[in-house]
């Protein structure tokens, strides 16, 4: 009685797939007929010509569906990785890559390979006994990376074997249900194994160990700084994929200190951290976001490339008061929506450094120069300015930068609101920051200067609610080497706009750091030999993190 419904369902599946996978009974009858009329032979000659393609497509459909069902059923393993219990799974995918899910913190995505299979690793839980063993024996942390590497390699081998069994079994079982012939079922299983082997070869051929240099994180924003790690480690330790994967898992382990007694992760004290914001446009939520980033990333200096206001009126000045309590020095240049009155109001703040006409200041361990926007266009509904005036202002800024270099005080960073102004500084400074476009741009200019354009930290401001979709909120954390004053890495932080429903952090490195032969060696100056001779900070200053100005 129990087998009757199952047999009926199996018959229905057989009939539907059989229409594609098997030739029609009429064709079989015609093939068995020993003699036929000339007209019948012509018709038969036209008919079977299509059947090999249909049979091949039917077999391929059976193999793919059966392999997928097999992976869903038994294509995953549970394996310990260091102090954590994980689940590794192979999943069909159009783009490939790897994804590490760390509940409840979020996920890490890597463009590790191109193949129709994706590797998913779910961190299920932190084993209390193995975690306690690490706490009781802190010396084991030095060998944790090697242990994790061995665990990952063993789990990957077991997953490969299980996946082979899963796809072959699934394809053969479905082939037996559809064709009811053992030979066809074995052919389906063999084809599934061939496709899996081809996918493995594709993954091996396109394997990109450097994909971990630019991971993409999503989930809780507060966990991102510790999960990503410090900039110095990013530059010097990302040479071998397995070792870096182990380091990431180690950092994830340390993140669980909120629910265990594991040590707290300590950031690198030798890295200067700069928070780049721009185009706030009177959005009060921006101050809460900036304050949170300053605390989470231990920011040394905030650089605002302008358009903090919308109309630059005196009535708007009160909007700027929260800057006093952000907990870090604030470097600001005027945008095309900021007035001279706005600038004069900010100049009264003790923790604000207003830059204009190429002036430079020493703040947070860096020398930063900048200029205000050449245009004041508060009534425009979108970004805009006089391009020619912006270029002339950029030429004046470049002249000021050259004068400072000749005086022995070269700038480490230049700031201008309009990218047209910023481009004119090419060859006079290693890094120039701007905004204005409400979208990110990262570009290496012809003479070696790196241009970084930030999106809108205010999500386009209050006017963004008029759009069909609110703009996303953008900010970046720049990691500067304390000795060379050069950019080592940066994190791009993106929030989901109005309501802040999503948060994403992605790590990036300059191309010159990826090409260095000796990890950890100083980055040569890309624009001027003399500019790399800036005086190094005193030993007492470099031994710890600088104290933010009041």
C-alpha positions as CSV (number, residue, x, y, z in Angstrom):
1,X,0.0,0.0,0.0
2,X,2.8,2.4,0.9
3,X,4.7,1.8,-2.4
4,X,1.7,2.7,-4.6
5,X,1.9,6.5,-4.3
6,X,5.7,6.4,-4.6
7,X,5.5,4.2,-7.8
8,X,2.9,6.6,-9.3
9,X,5.1,9.6,-8.6
10,X,8.2,7.9,-10.1
11,X,6.1,7.0,-13.2
12,X,5.1,10.6,-13.7
13,X,8.7,11.8,-13.5
14,X,9.8,9.0,-15.9
15,X,7.2,10.0,-18.4
16,X,8.0,13.7,-18.4
17,X,11.7,13.3,-18.6
18,X,11.4,10.5,-21.1
19,X,9.7,12.7,-23.6
20,X,13.0,14.6,-24.0
21,X,15.5,11.8,-23.1
22,X,14.1,9.0,-25.3
23,X,12.9,8.9,-29.0
24,X,9.2,8.5,-29.6
25,X,7.7,5.0,-29.9
26,X,6.8,5.8,-33.5
27,X,10.5,6.3,-34.4
28,X,11.4,3.0,-32.7
29,X,8.7,1.2,-34.7
30,X,9.9,2.8,-37.9
31,X,13.5,1.8,-37.1
32,X,12.4,-1.9,-36.5
33,X,10.4,-2.1,-39.8
34,X,12.5,-4.1,-42.3
35,X,11.0,-2.6,-45.4
36,X,9.0,0.6,-46.1
37,X,7.8,2.7,-48.9
38,X,10.1,5.3,-50.5
39,X,8.0,8.1,-49.0
40,X,8.2,6.5,-45.6
41,X,11.9,6.1,-45.8
42,X,12.3,9.8,-46.7
43,X,10.2,10.8,-43.7
44,X,12.2,8.4,-41.5
45,X,15.4,9.9,-42.7
46,X,14.3,13.4,-41.7
47,X,13.0,12.3,-38.3
48,X,15.9,10.5,-36.6
49,X,18.3,13.3,-37.6
50,X,16.9,15.3,-34.7
51,X,16.9,12.5,-32.1
52,X,20.6,12.4,-31.3
53,X,20.5,16.0,-30.2
54,X,17.4,15.5,-28.2
55,X,18.8,12.4,-26.6
56,X,22.0,14.3,-25.7
57,X,20.1,17.3,-24.2
58,X,17.9,14.8,-22.3
59,X,20.9,13.0,-20.9
60,X,22.6,16.3,-20.0
61,X,19.4,17.5,-18.2
62,X,19.3,14.2,-16.2
63,X,23.0,14.4,-15.3
64,X,22.8,18.1,-14.1
65,X,19.6,17.6,-12.2
66,X,20.8,14.4,-10.6
67,X,24.2,15.8,-9.7
68,X,22.5,18.9,-8.1
69,X,20.1,16.7,-6.1
70,X,23.1,14.6,-5.0
71,X,25.0,17.7,-3.8
72,X,22.0,18.9,-1.9
73,X,21.4,15.6,-0.2
74,X,25.0,14.6,0.8
75,X,27.4,17.1,-0.7
76,X,28.4,18.8,2.6
77,X,30.6,17.8,5.6
78,X,31.0,19.0,9.1
79,X,34.6,19.5,10.1
80,X,36.5,21.2,12.9
81,X,38.7,24.1,11.9
82,X,40.8,25.2,14.9
83,X,38.5,26.0,17.8
84,X,35.4,26.2,15.5
85,X,33.0,23.8,14.1
86,X,32.3,24.4,10.4
87,X,30.2,23.1,7.6
88,X,31.8,22.9,4.1
89,X,29.5,22.7,1.0
90,X,29.9,22.7,-2.7
91,X,27.0,24.5,-4.5
92,X,26.2,25.1,-8.2
93,X,27.1,28.7,-9.2
94,X,27.3,30.8,-12.3
95,X,30.3,32.8,-11.1
96,X,32.2,30.5,-8.7
97,X,34.2,31.9,-5.8
98,X,34.1,31.2,-2.1
99,X,31.9,32.4,0.7
100,X,32.6,32.2,4.4
101,X,29.5,32.7,6.6
102,X,30.2,33.8,10.1
103,X,27.0,34.0,12.0
104,X,25.9,36.4,13.4
105,X,28.7,38.7,12.2
106,X,28.0,38.4,8.4
107,X,29.8,36.9,5.5
108,X,33.2,37.1,3.6
109,X,33.2,36.7,-0.1
110,X,36.3,35.9,-2.2
111,X,36.7,35.8,-6.0
112,X,38.9,32.7,-5.6
113,X,38.1,30.9,-8.8
114,X,35.9,30.8,-11.9
115,X,33.9,27.6,-12.2
116,X,30.3,26.4,-12.0
117,X,30.8,25.5,-8.3
118,X,31.1,27.7,-5.3
119,X,32.6,26.7,-1.9
120,X,30.5,27.7,1.1
121,X,32.0,27.5,4.6
122,X,29.6,28.1,7.5
123,X,31.1,28.8,10.9
124,X,28.6,27.0,13.1
125,X,29.9,27.6,16.6
126,X,32.9,28.0,18.8
127,X,33.7,24.8,20.6
128,X,33.9,25.7,24.3
129,X,36.5,23.0,25.2
130,X,38.9,23.9,22.4
131,X,38.5,27.6,23.1
132,X,39.2,27.1,26.7
133,X,42.3,25.1,25.8
134,X,43.6,28.2,23.9
135,X,42.9,30.4,26.9
136,X,44.7,28.0,29.3
137,X,47.6,27.6,26.9
138,X,48.2,31.0,25.2
139,X,51.4,29.7,23.5
140,X,49.1,27.6,21.3
141,X,48.1,30.8,19.4
142,X,51.5,30.8,17.7
143,X,50.7,27.4,16.1
144,X,47.0,28.1,15.5
145,X,47.5,29.2,11.9
146,X,49.3,25.9,11.0
147,X,46.6,23.9,12.8
148,X,43.8,25.7,10.9
149,X,45.6,25.2,7.6
150,X,45.8,21.5,8.2
151,X,42.2,21.3,9.2
152,X,41.1,23.3,6.1
153,X,43.2,21.0,3.8
154,X,41.8,17.8,5.4
155,X,38.2,19.1,5.2
156,X,38.7,20.1,1.5
157,X,39.9,16.6,0.6
158,X,37.0,15.0,2.4
159,X,34.6,17.4,0.7
160,X,36.0,16.5,-2.7
161,X,35.6,12.8,-2.2
162,X,32.1,13.2,-0.8
163,X,31.1,15.5,-3.7
164,X,32.3,13.0,-6.3
165,X,30.2,10.2,-4.6
166,X,27.2,12.6,-4.4
167,X,27.2,13.7,-8.0
168,X,27.8,10.2,-9.4
169,X,25.2,8.7,-7.2
170,X,22.6,11.4,-7.8
171,X,23.1,11.3,-11.6
172,X,23.1,7.5,-11.8
173,X,20.0,7.2,-9.6
174,X,18.0,9.7,-11.6
175,X,19.2,8.1,-14.8
176,X,18.0,4.7,-13.6
177,X,14.6,6.2,-12.7
178,X,14.2,8.0,-16.1
179,X,15.7,5.4,-18.5
180,X,15.2,2.1,-16.5
181,X,18.4,0.8,-18.0
182,X,21.5,0.2,-15.9
183,X,23.8,1.0,-18.9
184,X,22.2,4.4,-19.3
185,X,22.3,5.0,-15.6
186,X,26.1,4.2,-15.5
187,X,26.6,6.5,-18.5
188,X,24.8,9.3,-16.6
189,X,27.0,8.7,-13.5
190,X,30.2,8.8,-15.7
191,X,29.2,12.0,-17.4
192,X,28.5,13.6,-14.0
193,X,32.0,12.6,-12.8
194,X,33.4,14.0,-16.0
195,X,31.6,17.4,-15.6
196,X,32.8,17.6,-11.9
197,X,36.4,16.9,-13.0
198,X,36.1,19.6,-15.7
199,X,34.8,22.0,-13.0
200,X,37.7,21.1,-10.8
201,X,40.2,21.7,-13.6
202,X,38.5,25.1,-14.3
203,X,38.8,26.1,-10.7
204,X,42.4,25.0,-10.5
205,X,43.3,26.9,-13.8
206,X,41.6,30.1,-12.6
207,X,42.6,29.8,-8.9
208,X,43.4,33.3,-7.6
209,X,45.2,33.2,-4.3
210,X,45.4,37.0,-4.2
211,X,41.6,37.2,-4.1
212,X,41.9,37.4,-0.3
213,X,43.7,40.7,-0.7
214,X,40.4,42.4,-1.5
215,X,37.7,40.5,0.5
216,X,34.2,41.8,0.7
217,X,32.5,41.8,4.1
218,X,28.8,42.2,4.8
219,X,26.9,42.1,8.0
220,X,27.5,43.9,11.3
221,X,29.6,47.0,10.7
222,X,31.0,47.0,14.2
223,X,32.8,43.7,13.6
224,X,34.5,44.8,10.4
225,X,37.7,46.5,11.7
226,X,38.7,43.5,13.8
227,X,37.8,41.0,11.2
228,X,39.8,42.7,8.5
229,X,42.8,43.2,10.6
230,X,45.5,45.9,10.6
231,X,47.0,47.5,7.5
232,X,50.6,46.5,8.2
233,X,49.6,42.8,8.5
234,X,47.6,43.1,5.3
235,X,50.7,44.4,3.4
236,X,53.3,42.0,4.8
237,X,51.4,38.7,5.5
238,X,49.1,38.3,2.4
239,X,51.6,36.3,0.5
240,X,50.2,32.7,0.8
241,X,46.5,32.0,0.5
242,X,46.3,29.2,3.0
243,X,48.2,31.2,5.7
244,X,46.0,34.2,5.1
245,X,42.8,32.1,5.3
246,X,44.1,30.7,8.6
247,X,44.8,34.3,9.8
248,X,41.3,35.3,8.9
249,X,39.8,32.4,10.8
250,X,42.1,33.3,13.8
251,X,40.8,36.8,13.8
252,X,37.2,35.5,13.6
253,X,38.0,33.4,16.7
254,X,39.2,36.4,18.6
255,X,36.0,38.2,17.7
256,X,34.0,35.9,19.9
257,X,35.6,37.4,23.0
258,X,32.1,38.9,23.8
259,X,30.9,35.4,24.7
260,X,34.2,33.8,25.8
261,X,37.4,34.6,27.5
262,X,39.6,34.8,24.4
263,X,42.0,37.7,24.2
264,X,40.8,41.0,22.6
265,X,42.3,41.7,19.1
266,X,44.8,44.6,19.3
267,X,45.2,46.9,16.2
268,X,48.6,47.8,14.9
269,X,49.9,50.9,16.7
270,X,52.1,51.9,13.9
271,X,49.4,52.7,11.3
272,X,47.9,56.1,10.8
273,X,44.2,55.8,10.2
274,X,42.5,58.5,8.1
275,X,38.7,58.7,7.7
276,X,37.7,60.3,4.4
277,X,34.2,61.7,4.2
278,X,32.5,64.0,1.8
279,X,29.2,65.6,0.6
280,X,27.3,65.2,3.8
281,X,24.7,67.8,2.6
282,X,23.0,68.5,5.9
283,X,22.2,64.9,6.7
284,X,22.3,64.7,10.6
285,X,22.7,60.9,10.5
286,X,26.2,61.4,9.1
287,X,27.5,62.6,12.4
288,X,26.4,59.4,14.2
289,X,28.0,57.3,11.4
290,X,31.3,59.2,11.6
291,X,31.4,59.0,15.4
292,X,30.9,55.3,15.2
293,X,33.6,54.8,12.6
294,X,36.0,57.0,14.7
295,X,35.5,54.7,17.7
296,X,35.5,51.4,15.8
297,X,38.6,52.1,13.7
298,X,40.5,54.3,16.2
299,X,40.7,57.1,13.6
300,X,43.6,59.6,13.9
301,X,42.3,62.3,11.6
302,X,39.1,62.9,9.7
303,X,39.3,64.5,6.2
304,X,36.1,66.2,4.8
305,X,36.4,67.1,1.1
306,X,33.5,69.5,1.3
307,X,29.8,70.1,0.6
308,X,28.9,69.7,4.2
309,X,26.1,72.2,3.7
310,X,23.3,72.6,1.1
311,X,23.0,76.4,0.8
312,X,25.8,77.7,3.0
313,X,23.4,80.0,4.9
314,X,24.0,81.2,8.4
315,X,20.9,79.4,9.5
316,X,22.6,76.1,8.7
317,X,25.7,76.7,10.8
318,X,24.3,75.0,13.9
319,X,24.3,71.7,11.9
320,X,28.1,71.8,12.2
321,X,28.3,71.8,16.0
322,X,28.5,67.9,16.5
323,X,32.0,68.1,14.8
324,X,33.3,69.3,18.2
325,X,32.6,65.9,19.8
326,X,33.7,63.5,17.1
327,X,36.9,62.6,19.0
328,X,39.4,63.2,16.3
329,X,41.0,66.2,14.4
330,X,38.8,67.4,11.5
331,X,40.4,68.7,8.3
332,X,37.9,70.5,6.0
333,X,37.9,72.2,2.6
334,X,35.0,74.2,1.2
335,X,32.7,72.6,-1.4
336,X,30.5,74.4,-4.0
337,X,27.6,74.2,-1.5
338,X,29.6,75.7,1.3
339,X,29.9,79.5,1.7
340,X,32.7,81.7,3.1
341,X,30.4,82.1,6.1
342,X,30.4,78.3,6.7
343,X,34.2,78.4,6.5
344,X,34.5,81.2,9.0
345,X,32.2,79.4,11.4
346,X,34.3,76.2,11.3
347,X,37.5,78.1,11.8
348,X,36.4,78.9,15.4
349,X,36.3,75.2,16.3
350,X,39.4,74.0,18.2
351,X,39.6,70.6,16.6
352,X,38.9,71.8,13.0
353,X,41.7,72.6,10.5
354,X,40.3,74.6,7.6
355,X,42.4,74.5,4.4
356,X,42.3,77.0,1.6
357,X,44.6,78.5,-1.0
358,X,47.1,75.6,-0.7
359,X,47.7,76.0,3.0
360,X,49.1,73.0,4.8
361,X,48.8,71.7,8.4
362,X,50.5,68.9,10.4
363,X,47.8,66.8,12.0
364,X,47.6,63.1,13.1
365,X,51.2,62.4,12.0
366,X,50.6,63.7,8.4
367,X,51.1,66.9,6.5
368,X,47.9,67.8,4.6
369,X,47.4,70.7,2.2
370,X,44.2,71.8,0.5
371,X,42.0,74.4,-1.1
372,X,38.4,75.4,-1.1
373,X,36.2,75.0,-4.2
374,X,36.4,77.8,-6.8
375,X,32.7,78.0,-7.3
376,X,29.7,78.6,-5.0
377,X,26.6,77.1,-6.5
378,X,24.1,76.4,-3.6
379,X,21.0,76.5,-5.8
380,X,21.9,73.7,-8.1
381,X,20.0,70.5,-7.6
382,X,23.0,68.3,-8.4
383,X,26.8,68.4,-8.3
384,X,28.2,71.0,-10.7
385,X,30.8,73.7,-11.0
386,X,32.8,75.7,-13.5
387,X,35.3,73.3,-14.8
388,X,37.7,75.9,-16.1
389,X,37.7,77.7,-12.7
390,X,38.2,74.4,-11.0
391,X,41.3,73.6,-13.1
392,X,42.8,77.1,-12.4
393,X,42.3,76.5,-8.7
394,X,44.0,73.2,-9.1
395,X,47.0,74.8,-10.8
396,X,47.3,77.3,-7.8
397,X,47.2,74.3,-5.4
398,X,49.9,72.5,-7.4
399,X,52.1,75.6,-7.3
400,X,51.7,75.8,-3.5
401,X,52.6,72.1,-3.2
402,X,55.7,72.5,-5.2
403,X,56.7,75.5,-3.1
404,X,56.3,73.5,0.1
405,X,58.4,70.6,-1.3
406,X,61.2,73.0,-2.2
407,X,61.0,74.4,1.3
408,X,61.6,70.9,2.7
409,X,58.1,70.3,4.0
410,X,56.3,68.3,1.3
411,X,52.7,67.4,1.8
412,X,51.6,63.8,2.2
413,X,48.0,64.4,1.2
414,X,46.2,67.1,-0.8
415,X,42.5,67.8,-0.5
416,X,40.1,69.6,-3.0
417,X,36.4,69.2,-3.4
418,X,36.2,69.1,-7.2
419,X,38.1,66.2,-8.9
420,X,39.0,68.6,-11.8
421,X,40.9,70.6,-9.2
422,X,42.5,67.5,-7.7
423,X,43.8,66.2,-11.1
424,X,45.9,69.3,-11.5
425,X,48.1,68.2,-8.5
426,X,49.4,65.2,-10.4
427,X,53.1,64.7,-9.7
428,X,53.2,67.1,-6.7
429,X,51.8,64.8,-4.0
430,X,51.4,61.1,-3.5
431,X,47.7,61.2,-2.7
432,X,44.9,63.6,-3.4
433,X,41.4,63.4,-2.0
434,X,38.1,64.9,-3.4
435,X,34.4,64.3,-3.6
436,X,31.7,66.2,-5.5
437,X,30.5,63.3,-7.8
438,X,28.6,61.3,-5.1
439,X,30.4,58.2,-6.4
440,X,33.8,56.6,-5.7
441,X,36.7,56.8,-8.1
442,X,40.1,55.4,-7.5
443,X,42.6,56.3,-10.2
444,X,46.4,56.4,-10.6
445,X,47.2,59.6,-12.5
446,X,49.8,59.8,-15.3
447,X,52.6,61.3,-13.1
448,X,52.1,58.9,-10.2
449,X,49.6,60.7,-7.9
450,X,46.7,58.6,-6.7
451,X,43.3,60.3,-6.9
452,X,40.6,59.0,-4.5
453,X,37.1,60.5,-5.0
454,X,34.7,59.6,-2.1
455,X,30.9,59.2,-2.5
456,X,28.4,60.9,-0.4
457,X,28.7,60.3,3.4
458,X,25.3,61.9,3.8
459,X,23.7,59.6,1.2
460,X,23.1,62.6,-1.0
461,X,21.7,64.6,1.9
462,X,18.0,65.2,2.7
463,X,17.3,65.8,-1.0
464,X,18.0,62.1,-1.7
465,X,14.6,61.2,-0.3
466,X,13.1,62.7,-3.5
467,X,14.9,60.1,-5.6
468,X,13.3,56.7,-6.5
469,X,16.0,55.0,-4.4
470,X,18.0,56.7,-1.7
471,X,21.7,57.0,-2.3
472,X,24.0,54.8,-0.4
473,X,26.2,56.2,2.4
474,X,30.0,56.1,1.6
475,X,33.1,56.6,3.6
476,X,36.6,55.2,3.5
477,X,39.3,54.4,6.1
478,X,42.8,55.0,4.7
479,X,45.8,53.2,6.3
480,X,49.0,55.2,6.1
481,X,52.4,53.9,7.0
482,X,53.8,56.1,9.8
483,X,57.4,56.0,8.5
484,X,56.9,56.5,4.8
485,X,53.5,58.4,5.1
486,X,52.3,56.4,2.1
487,X,48.9,54.7,1.6
488,X,49.2,51.0,2.4
489,X,45.5,49.9,2.2
490,X,42.0,51.3,2.4
491,X,38.6,50.0,3.5
492,X,35.5,51.2,1.5
493,X,32.5,51.3,3.8
494,X,29.1,51.3,2.2
495,X,25.8,51.6,4.1
496,X,22.4,50.9,2.5
497,X,21.2,54.5,2.5
498,X,18.0,55.7,4.2
499,X,17.4,53.4,7.2
500,X,20.9,51.9,7.1
501,X,19.5,48.4,6.6
502,X,22.8,47.0,5.2
503,X,26.5,47.4,5.9
504,X,29.4,46.3,3.7
505,X,33.2,46.7,4.1
506,X,35.7,45.8,1.4
507,X,39.5,45.9,1.6
508,X,41.7,47.2,-1.2
509,X,45.5,47.6,-1.7
510,X,47.4,49.9,-4.0
511,X,48.8,48.1,-7.1
512,X,52.4,48.9,-6.1
513,X,52.0,47.0,-2.8
514,X,50.8,43.9,-4.7
515,X,53.8,44.0,-7.0
516,X,56.5,44.4,-4.3
517,X,59.1,41.6,-4.3
518,X,60.0,42.0,-0.7
519,X,56.9,42.1,1.6
520,X,57.2,44.9,4.2
521,X,59.8,47.0,2.3
522,X,59.0,50.7,2.1
523,X,57.0,51.8,-1.0
524,X,59.1,54.0,-3.3
525,X,57.7,57.4,-4.1
526,X,55.8,57.3,-7.4
527,X,56.2,60.9,-8.2
528,X,59.4,62.5,-6.9
529,X,62.6,61.2,-5.3
530,X,62.9,64.2,-3.0
531,X,59.4,63.9,-1.7
532,X,60.2,60.6,0.1
533,X,62.7,62.3,2.3
534,X,60.2,63.7,4.7
535,X,61.4,63.6,8.3
536,X,60.4,60.5,10.3
537,X,58.4,60.8,13.5
538,X,60.3,60.6,16.8
539,X,60.6,57.2,18.4
540,X,58.4,58.1,21.3
541,X,55.7,59.1,18.9
542,X,55.8,56.0,16.8
543,X,55.8,53.6,19.8
544,X,52.0,54.0,20.3
545,X,48.9,55.4,18.8
546,X,48.7,59.3,18.8
547,X,46.3,61.0,21.1
548,X,43.6,62.8,19.1
549,X,43.5,66.6,19.4
550,X,40.7,68.0,21.5
